[in-house]
Amino acid sequence: MKATEGFSRLGPSLAVLIGYATAFYFLSLTLKTLPVGVVYAIWSGAGIALITLVAWLFLGQTLDIPAIIGLLLIIAGVLVLNVFSRTVSH
């Protein structure tokens, strides 16, 4: 979204819109088989971690120790839901 410059650049703006539409489409498919609370928790947690990784790699965002610990806790939570929760497994 940063590259859209307030949605004033067409190419990046279209990429963001296509990305959001794709994400919501796949989210809707997942909601057919899993509870909304679990799906949203996983989607949000994974999204936060991935966006932070992209910002670190491509936008030069720096991460201090508390930020890294927080991200690791988010990732751990997503892993616990996926590996140990009976709600997630079919």
N, C-alpha and C positions, 0 to 999 in steps of 0.2 A: 504494500500500500504506500510505502514511503516513496517509491519510484513514480507513483501516479501524480505526485505533486498536487494533491487536492483534487484528484480525478480530472486534471487539466491536460494530461498526456494520454492520447488515445490507446496506444499499444499496451502500456502497463495497466491502464484502466480495464481494458478488455481481458487481460490476463487475470486480473483480480476477480472480475465478475465470473469468468469461466471457472476459476478455481473455487469460488464460493458455491456456485451452482453444482459443480461436481461433488464437492464435499457434502452438501446437503442431500444430494441424490444418494450417495453411498450411506450417509447417516440414516436416511429413510429405509434403505434396504436392511440395515442392521436392526432397526427397530421392529422389523417383522418377527424376529426370533428372540430378541433380548429385551429386558426391561429398560425403560427410558432412563432411570436413575443411574444404572450401571453403565449404559452406553454413553450417557452424557459425561459421566465422571472420567471414563477412559478417553473419550474424544477431547475433552477439555485438557486433561493432564498431558496427553500425548501432544496436543497442539501447542501448549505452553512450552514444552521441552523442545519441540522441533522448531518453533519460531525463534526461540532463544538461540538454538544452534545455528540457524540461518543468519541471525543478526550478528552472532559472534564471528562466523566464517566470512560473511560477505559485506557486512556493514561496519565492522570494526568495533562492535560493542564489547566493552570489557566486563568481566564478571569477577566480583570479589568472592571471598570464601563463603559468606552467608548466602549469596545467590547460588553458588554451586551446591551447597548443602541443601538448600530448598529445592533445587531442581532434582537432585538425587532422591530426595524424599518423595517428590511427585512421581518420578519414574518407578520408585519402589512400590508406591501405592498402585500404580497401573499394573505392575507385575503381579502383585498380590491378588488383585482382582482377577487377572487372567489365569493365573496358575492355581490358586487355591479356592476361589469362590465357586460354590455349586450353582450359583445364579448364572454365571457366565457359561459354564460347560453345559452341554445338551444332555 
